[in-house]
Amino acid sequence: GGGTNPNLFVFDLSNLSGDINAPNGVDSNPCVYLNLGMTGLTHTINVARGLLFLHTAYSSNGCRVYDLTTNPMNPKYLFNTSGSGRDCHDSGVIENVNGRDLWVVSDGGGRRQRIWDITNVGASWPTGALPPLVGQTNQISGIYAHSNWVS
């Protein structure tokens, strides 16, 4: 991830041989890819539960979330978490925590972690609607909420 104004690329690996004894030819090009653009919105990414999470790592742009299940070569935009203190530097998903799927977001310069309930987020999620915010840490002066490790 990172870089200056990176774009988002989607790769279709379904044409790979999948057979160690019969690999694709030396000069074959079995992978199809598309440059979806989205310049500057892809500092890092996370994929879980058929969802694509773009971490912008820019002040107040937040995370952008897309559905990959309907058409992974053209992901459907669902929502973003933009707002003051929501630069979204990293995230992780914990599935089935007391029946809920939780998305933990490190909000960088916002100096906090936020937890969202994404149990019902999917292809039919209303565009632009935010999932329920379960909770967030207090802001801690002098830190940068860079990443989290969920387990």
Buried (B, 14 or more C-beta within 10 A) or exposed (E): EEEEEBEBEBEEEEEEEEEEEEEBEEEEEEEEEEEBEBEBBBBBBBEBBBBBBBBBBBBBBBBBBBBBEEEBEEBBEBBBBBEEBBBBBBBBBBEEEEEBBBBBBBBBBBBBBBBBBBBEBBEEBEEEEBBEEBEBEEEEEEEBBEBBEEE
